[in-house]
């Protein structure tokens, strides 16, 4: 019989790994699930090296194609599946109905594969787990808890609500940044055109006047000449800087540095922290309401926090909770969470409404974040206009200064 290697989380949310001898992968999954293990990786021993060369070997963690599936499509799938399950439609039949109406080829293959797995006796959560690019750990755990507790439709609806809230927040940030970005690009192009076409014409005029140019004008002409004659150097430098920064951002040192700076920046640091706390609270609250054990929910929420400072704080919280402490105390000791959040979580623990309290925190911080983004954009847009207009004004003054000096001397 083949030997299978596995990785996963036990009932306490602790990472575990090992090997098991079974006739096939389905039997291995069933045995591990019966032991209360949430599987994150399952593969036949000896296939790991082969998978590095051929890209195959893994029985879990695979996806079709390189194209990402839109969040809206996944939310619609979760919502419709919840409706069909609530209507007492068998799961395989519900998946078949959703597959037949799907027009996205990539997502269609995902749904068909999930349906085949469920039809073969696997749990829906296992099918979702095999497509991590579409369904996160949070989604898999919520669905697994719903299947185990017989409340799958509630778990699917909670997941859909969570995904919509997350998408709404991302859309708010992206929409707020569009106008300033377009404005900066347009004004940057205008400045470049002035430097490349207008400044050289004034240079030709001043060369005919045989007059000593002011330092500002001479400096502007030097920059314009270098931009016109050595434009390729500017492109190489810009591409090099962008490439270097992108490479550096992939390193662990860069991630630690940037995540710390995001929390320390004036104004933006407060906004970043509010968004991170709102995301953590919503994720953690959704998992707790979905029946996921506290420790396991903390580990999943930590992995989806998106900031290493917050992840480190939650890692310490998780260790303290494992030792029997309540959540509020280690959260307070972390120094990351504001007092009001600590008090609300403490009240939620004491009253048995932790999930609802966490969602209330998330809603509150989401509102504060949106208001802060709106206020920030209201200030940022005129600042960008003033800054770019000042640059254009300096360029125009530099070009006209010699003429003004000559006219003053003649006057």
C-alpha positions as CSV (number, residue, x, y, z in Angstrom):
1,X,0.0,0.0,0.0
2,X,1.3,3.5,-0.8
3,X,2.5,5.8,1.9
4,X,1.0,9.4,2.1
5,X,2.6,12.5,3.7
6,X,0.2,15.0,5.2
7,X,0.2,18.5,6.8
8,X,-2.7,20.1,8.6
9,X,-4.2,21.5,11.8
10,X,-5.5,19.5,14.8
11,X,-8.6,20.3,16.8
12,X,-6.7,22.9,18.8
13,X,-5.5,24.7,15.7
14,X,-1.9,23.5,16.1
15,X,0.0,22.6,12.9
16,X,0.8,18.9,12.6
17,X,2.4,16.7,9.9
18,X,3.2,13.0,9.4
19,X,2.6,10.1,7.2
20,X,-0.1,7.4,6.8
21,X,-0.4,4.1,4.9
22,X,-3.6,3.7,2.9
23,X,-4.9,2.1,-0.3
24,X,-5.7,5.4,-2.0
25,X,-5.9,9.2,-1.3
26,X,-9.6,9.1,-0.5
27,X,-9.1,6.6,2.2
28,X,-6.2,8.6,3.6
29,X,-8.4,11.8,3.7
30,X,-11.2,10.0,5.4
31,X,-8.9,8.5,8.1
32,X,-7.3,11.9,8.8
33,X,-10.7,13.7,8.9
34,X,-12.0,11.1,11.3
35,X,-9.1,11.9,13.6
36,X,-10.2,15.6,13.6
37,X,-7.5,16.8,11.4
38,X,-8.0,19.7,8.9
39,X,-5.8,18.8,5.9
40,X,-3.8,21.5,4.2
41,X,-1.5,19.2,2.2
42,X,-1.8,15.5,1.2
43,X,0.6,13.8,-1.3
44,X,1.9,10.4,-1.9
45,X,5.4,9.9,-0.4
46,X,8.1,10.1,-3.1
47,X,6.0,12.4,-5.2
48,X,7.4,15.6,-3.8
49,X,10.6,15.5,-5.8
50,X,8.8,14.5,-8.9
51,X,6.3,17.3,-8.4
52,X,9.1,19.8,-8.4
53,X,10.2,18.6,-11.9
54,X,6.9,17.9,-13.5
55,X,4.5,20.1,-11.5
56,X,2.4,17.0,-10.5
57,X,2.2,14.8,-7.4
58,X,0.0,16.9,-5.1
59,X,-3.4,15.6,-4.4
60,X,-4.3,18.8,-2.6
61,X,-3.5,22.4,-3.4
62,X,-4.0,22.6,-7.2
63,X,-5.9,25.0,-9.5
64,X,-6.7,25.3,-13.1
65,X,-4.9,27.8,-15.3
66,X,-3.2,31.1,-14.2
67,X,-6.2,33.3,-14.6
68,X,-7.8,34.5,-11.3
69,X,-11.5,34.2,-10.7
70,X,-13.2,37.4,-9.8
71,X,-14.4,37.8,-6.2
72,X,-17.9,38.7,-7.4
73,X,-18.2,35.4,-9.2
74,X,-17.1,33.5,-6.1
75,X,-19.6,35.5,-3.9
76,X,-22.4,34.7,-6.3
77,X,-21.5,31.0,-6.2
78,X,-21.5,30.9,-2.4
79,X,-24.8,32.8,-2.2
80,X,-26.6,30.6,-4.8
81,X,-25.2,27.4,-3.3
82,X,-26.5,28.5,0.1
83,X,-30.0,29.0,-1.4
84,X,-30.0,25.6,-3.1
85,X,-28.8,23.8,0.0
86,X,-31.4,25.7,2.1
87,X,-34.0,24.4,-0.4
88,X,-32.9,20.9,0.5
89,X,-31.4,20.2,-2.9
90,X,-28.7,17.5,-2.8
91,X,-25.2,19.0,-2.9
92,X,-24.1,17.2,-6.1
93,X,-27.3,18.3,-7.9
94,X,-26.8,21.9,-6.6
95,X,-23.2,21.9,-7.9
96,X,-24.3,20.5,-11.2
97,X,-26.9,23.3,-11.6
98,X,-24.3,26.0,-10.8
99,X,-21.8,24.4,-13.2
100,X,-24.3,24.3,-16.1
101,X,-25.0,28.1,-15.8
102,X,-21.3,29.1,-15.4
103,X,-19.8,31.0,-18.4
104,X,-16.3,31.5,-17.0
105,X,-14.2,28.6,-18.4
106,X,-11.7,28.7,-15.5
107,X,-14.3,28.8,-12.8
108,X,-16.3,26.2,-14.6
109,X,-13.4,23.7,-14.5
110,X,-13.1,24.5,-10.8
111,X,-16.8,23.8,-10.1
112,X,-16.7,20.6,-12.2
113,X,-13.7,19.3,-10.2
114,X,-15.4,20.1,-6.9
115,X,-18.5,18.3,-8.0
116,X,-16.5,15.2,-9.0
117,X,-14.8,15.2,-5.6
118,X,-18.1,15.5,-3.8
119,X,-19.7,12.9,-6.0
120,X,-16.8,10.6,-5.1
121,X,-17.5,10.8,-1.4
122,X,-15.4,13.8,-0.4
123,X,-16.7,16.7,1.7
124,X,-17.4,20.0,0.0
125,X,-14.7,21.6,2.2
126,X,-12.1,19.2,0.7
127,X,-13.1,20.2,-2.8
128,X,-12.8,23.9,-2.0
129,X,-9.4,23.2,-0.3
130,X,-8.0,21.8,-3.5
131,X,-8.5,25.2,-5.2
132,X,-6.7,27.6,-2.8
133,X,-6.5,30.4,-5.5
134,X,-10.3,30.6,-5.4
135,X,-11.2,29.6,-1.8
136,X,-9.1,30.7,1.2
137,X,-8.4,28.9,4.4
138,X,-11.2,30.9,6.0
139,X,-13.7,29.7,3.4
140,X,-12.6,26.0,3.7
141,X,-12.8,26.1,7.5
142,X,-16.2,27.8,7.5
143,X,-17.6,25.3,5.1
144,X,-16.1,22.4,7.0
145,X,-17.7,23.7,10.2
146,X,-21.0,24.1,8.5
147,X,-20.9,20.6,7.1
148,X,-20.0,19.1,10.4
149,X,-22.7,21.1,12.3
150,X,-25.4,20.6,9.7
151,X,-25.6,24.4,9.0
152,X,-23.9,24.6,5.7
153,X,-26.3,27.2,4.2
154,X,-25.6,29.5,7.2
155,X,-21.8,29.1,6.7
156,X,-22.1,29.8,3.0
157,X,-24.2,32.9,3.6
158,X,-21.7,34.2,6.2
159,X,-18.9,33.6,3.8
160,X,-20.7,35.5,1.1
161,X,-21.3,38.4,3.4
162,X,-17.7,38.5,4.5
163,X,-16.4,38.4,0.9
164,X,-18.8,41.3,-0.1
165,X,-17.6,43.4,2.9
166,X,-14.0,42.8,2.0
167,X,-14.6,43.6,-1.7
168,X,-16.5,46.7,-0.8
169,X,-13.6,48.0,1.3
170,X,-11.0,47.3,-1.4
171,X,-13.2,49.0,-4.0
172,X,-13.5,52.1,-1.7
173,X,-9.7,52.4,-1.5
174,X,-9.2,51.8,-5.2
175,X,-11.9,54.2,-6.2
176,X,-10.4,56.9,-3.9
177,X,-7.0,56.5,-5.6
178,X,-8.1,56.7,-9.2
179,X,-8.5,60.5,-9.5
180,X,-5.3,61.5,-7.8
181,X,-3.4,58.9,-9.9
182,X,-4.9,60.1,-13.2
183,X,-4.3,63.7,-12.2
184,X,-0.6,63.0,-11.3
185,X,-0.1,61.1,-14.7
186,X,-1.7,63.9,-16.7
187,X,0.3,66.7,-15.0
188,X,3.5,64.6,-15.2
189,X,3.0,64.3,-18.9
190,X,2.4,68.1,-19.2
191,X,5.6,68.8,-17.3
192,X,7.6,66.4,-19.5
193,X,6.2,68.0,-22.7
194,X,7.2,71.4,-21.4
195,X,10.7,70.2,-20.7
196,X,11.2,68.4,-24.0
197,X,9.5,70.9,-26.5
198,X,9.1,74.3,-24.9
199,X,12.4,74.8,-23.0
200,X,14.6,74.0,-26.0
201,X,12.8,76.8,-28.0
202,X,13.5,79.3,-25.3
203,X,17.1,78.1,-25.1
204,X,17.5,78.9,-28.8
205,X,16.1,82.4,-28.2
206,X,18.5,83.1,-25.3
207,X,21.5,81.8,-27.2
208,X,20.8,84.5,-29.8
209,X,20.6,87.2,-27.1
210,X,24.1,86.4,-25.8
211,X,23.1,87.2,-22.2
212,X,24.1,85.5,-19.0
213,X,21.2,83.3,-17.8
214,X,20.0,83.1,-14.2
215,X,21.0,79.9,-12.3
216,X,17.4,78.6,-12.3
217,X,17.1,79.0,-16.0
218,X,20.4,77.4,-16.8
219,X,19.6,74.5,-14.5
220,X,16.3,74.0,-16.2
221,X,17.9,74.0,-19.6
222,X,20.5,71.5,-18.5
223,X,17.8,69.1,-17.2
224,X,15.8,69.6,-20.5
225,X,18.9,68.9,-22.6
226,X,19.7,65.7,-20.7
227,X,16.0,64.6,-20.9
228,X,15.9,65.2,-24.6
229,X,19.3,63.7,-25.5
230,X,19.6,60.9,-22.9
231,X,16.0,60.0,-22.4
232,X,16.9,56.3,-22.5
233,X,19.1,56.7,-19.4
234,X,16.1,58.0,-17.5
235,X,14.0,55.0,-18.7
236,X,16.7,52.6,-17.7
237,X,17.1,54.2,-14.3
238,X,13.3,54.2,-13.7
239,X,12.9,50.6,-14.7
240,X,15.9,49.7,-12.6
241,X,14.5,51.4,-9.5
242,X,11.1,49.9,-10.0
243,X,12.5,46.4,-10.5
244,X,14.9,46.8,-7.6
245,X,12.1,47.9,-5.3
246,X,9.8,45.1,-6.4
247,X,12.6,42.6,-5.8
248,X,13.4,44.1,-2.4
249,X,9.7,44.1,-1.4
250,X,9.7,40.3,-1.8
251,X,12.3,39.8,0.9
252,X,11.3,39.2,4.5
253,X,13.4,42.1,5.8
254,X,11.5,44.5,3.4
255,X,8.2,43.1,4.5
256,X,9.0,43.7,8.2
257,X,10.3,47.2,7.6
258,X,7.4,48.3,5.4
259,X,4.7,46.8,7.7
260,X,6.3,48.6,10.7
261,X,6.5,51.8,8.7
262,X,2.8,51.5,7.6
263,X,1.7,51.7,11.3
264,X,4.1,54.5,12.2
265,X,3.4,57.0,9.3
266,X,1.5,60.1,10.4
267,X,-2.2,60.0,9.4
268,X,-1.7,57.1,7.0
269,X,-0.5,54.9,9.9
270,X,-3.7,55.3,11.9
271,X,-5.8,54.6,8.8
272,X,-3.7,51.5,8.0
273,X,-4.1,50.2,11.5
274,X,-7.9,50.7,11.4
275,X,-8.2,48.8,8.1
276,X,-6.0,45.9,9.5
277,X,-8.0,45.7,12.8
278,X,-11.3,45.8,10.9
279,X,-10.1,42.9,8.6
280,X,-8.9,40.9,11.6
281,X,-12.1,41.5,13.5
282,X,-14.3,40.5,10.6
283,X,-12.3,37.4,9.8
284,X,-12.1,36.3,13.4
285,X,-15.8,37.1,14.1
286,X,-16.9,35.2,11.0
287,X,-14.9,32.1,12.0
288,X,-16.2,32.2,15.6
289,X,-19.8,32.5,14.5
290,X,-19.2,29.7,12.1
291,X,-18.3,27.3,14.9
292,X,-14.5,27.2,14.5
293,X,-12.6,26.7,17.8
294,X,-11.1,29.9,19.2
295,X,-7.5,28.8,18.8
296,X,-7.9,27.6,15.3
297,X,-9.9,30.8,14.4
298,X,-7.0,32.9,15.8
299,X,-4.4,31.1,13.7
300,X,-6.5,31.5,10.5
301,X,-7.2,35.2,11.3
302,X,-3.5,35.7,11.9
303,X,-2.6,34.3,8.5
304,X,-5.0,36.6,6.8
305,X,-4.1,39.8,8.8
306,X,-1.9,41.1,5.9
307,X,0.6,42.9,8.3
308,X,3.5,41.3,10.0
309,X,3.2,43.5,13.0
310,X,-0.3,42.4,13.6
311,X,0.6,38.8,12.7
312,X,3.4,38.8,15.4
313,X,1.0,40.2,18.0
314,X,-1.6,37.6,17.2
315,X,1.0,34.9,17.3
316,X,1.7,35.9,20.9
317,X,-2.0,36.0,21.7
318,X,-2.4,32.5,20.3
319,X,0.3,31.2,22.5
320,X,-1.3,32.7,25.6
321,X,-4.8,31.5,24.7
322,X,-3.3,28.0,24.3
323,X,-2.1,28.2,27.9
324,X,-5.6,29.0,29.1
325,X,-5.9,32.8,29.1
326,X,-8.8,34.7,27.6
327,X,-8.3,36.7,24.4
328,X,-8.6,40.2,25.8
329,X,-5.6,40.1,28.2
330,X,-2.9,39.1,25.6
331,X,-4.5,41.5,23.1
332,X,-4.0,44.3,25.5
333,X,-0.4,43.2,26.2
334,X,0.4,43.3,22.4
335,X,0.0,47.1,22.3
336,X,-1.4,47.0,18.8
337,X,-5.2,47.1,19.6
338,X,-6.8,50.3,21.0
339,X,-8.4,50.1,24.5
340,X,-12.0,50.3,23.1
341,X,-11.4,47.2,21.0
342,X,-10.0,45.3,24.0
343,X,-13.0,46.3,26.1
344,X,-15.5,45.2,23.5
345,X,-13.8,41.9,23.0
346,X,-13.7,41.4,26.8
347,X,-17.5,42.1,27.0
348,X,-18.1,39.7,24.1
349,X,-16.1,36.9,25.9
350,X,-18.0,37.4,29.2
351,X,-21.4,37.6,27.6
352,X,-20.9,34.8,25.1
353,X,-21.4,37.2,22.1
354,X,-17.7,37.3,20.9
355,X,-18.6,36.8,17.2
356,X,-21.2,39.5,17.2
357,X,-19.0,41.9,19.1
358,X,-16.1,41.4,16.7
359,X,-18.4,42.1,13.7
360,X,-19.5,45.3,15.5
361,X,-15.9,46.3,15.8
362,X,-15.2,45.5,12.2
363,X,-18.3,47.6,11.0
364,X,-17.3,50.5,13.2
365,X,-13.7,50.5,12.0
366,X,-14.8,50.1,8.4
367,X,-17.0,53.2,8.7
368,X,-14.1,55.1,10.3
369,X,-11.7,54.0,7.6
370,X,-14.1,55.0,4.8
371,X,-14.6,58.4,6.4
372,X,-10.9,58.8,6.8
373,X,-10.2,57.8,3.2
374,X,-12.9,60.3,2.0
375,X,-11.4,63.1,4.1
376,X,-7.9,62.2,3.0
377,X,-8.8,62.3,-0.6
378,X,-10.5,65.6,-0.2
379,X,-7.2,67.0,1.2
380,X,-4.9,65.1,-1.1
381,X,-6.5,66.1,-4.5
382,X,-5.9,69.9,-4.0
383,X,-2.5,69.2,-2.6
384,X,-1.5,67.3,-5.7
385,X,-2.9,70.1,-7.9
386,X,-1.0,72.8,-5.9
387,X,2.2,70.8,-6.0
388,X,2.1,70.1,-9.7
389,X,0.9,73.6,-10.5
390,X,3.9,74.9,-8.5
391,X,6.3,72.9,-10.5
392,X,4.8,74.2,-13.8
393,X,4.9,77.7,-12.4
394,X,8.6,77.3,-11.6
395,X,9.3,76.0,-15.1
396,X,7.5,78.9,-16.7
397,X,9.2,81.5,-14.4
398,X,12.6,80.0,-15.2
399,X,11.9,80.3,-18.9
400,X,10.7,83.9,-18.7
401,X,13.2,85.3,-16.1
402,X,15.9,86.3,-18.7
403,X,13.3,88.2,-20.7
404,X,12.0,89.9,-17.6
405,X,15.5,90.9,-16.6
406,X,16.3,92.3,-20.1
407,X,13.0,94.3,-20.0
408,X,13.8,95.6,-16.5
409,X,17.3,96.7,-17.7
410,X,15.8,98.5,-20.8
411,X,13.2,100.1,-18.7
